[in-house]
Amino acid sequence: MEKLLFDKGYKYIILLFAVALGFFTISYTGFPQTESMTLVKQFLFVAIPVVTWLILSKKSFLALFHTLTLKGIFKAILGTIIIYGASFILGVIYQFSTNFSARPNPITTSSIPWYGWIMNYFQLFGEEILTVAFLLAIFALVSKFLGYRASIIIASILSALIFSAAHYWTYGSLIHPLLLLTIPRLGFTFIFLKAEKKPSIVSSWITHSLFDSISFIIGSFL
């Protein structure tokens, strides 16, 4: 975890600004609603924070990519099954306990060309970057006052809530993503921290991609 941290506090502010700018490009509806513009927005969503991170600290960015192992990949796949199972149960409870109906994810209700799917997985990597950026910034701040374990728990929860809230524009609701996406996001973060001996963003990206793939496939038949 230490290799991921910046040597100067102001660098977290710059990184979070880059993340916010990238998020603005993908969520702003004032741009032309065309396939090519969607691809550009997805690219910028990932590229802006990645390039910024590399400029701020190449060492920190490269530390995100811990070497994958078969054991780690197995944990990522197993984690997907467990996280999806928990999410499914939570979703069923939520659906039967409320009359609220959220707008479905547009991916499950539209026809997407093959390159669109590639960019969607690319976008998921950007979502991992977004979450980890907030995770590190919050951890760096909280760890000044608390121990490692308490700091990582608080950072994981807060970054998961931020990740969930960021899906407001996708679902047209804040309650839906906060209730149904926070638990899966905590699972992805756990995989990021624990699948390998050191934090691995590729591990959490694998789990996130598999989770969304299952959700999209099942959602397209419902």
KAZIUR-V572630 format. One record per run of one state. SS is the DSSP state (H for helix, E for strand, - for the rest). FROM is the first residue (numbers start at 1). LEN is the number of residues. If there is no record, write none. Layout:
[[SS,FROM,LEN] [SS,FROM,LEN]]
This chain:
[[-,1,1] [H,2,3] [-,5,5] [H,10,18] [-,28,7] [H,35,22] [-,57,1] [H,58,5] [-,63,2] [E,65,1] [-,66,4] [H,70,28] [-,98,8] [H,106,4] [-,110,4] [H,114,29] [-,143,5] [H,148,18] [-,166,2] [H,168,4] [-,172,3] [H,175,20] [-,195,5] [E,200,1] [H,201,21] [-,222,1]]
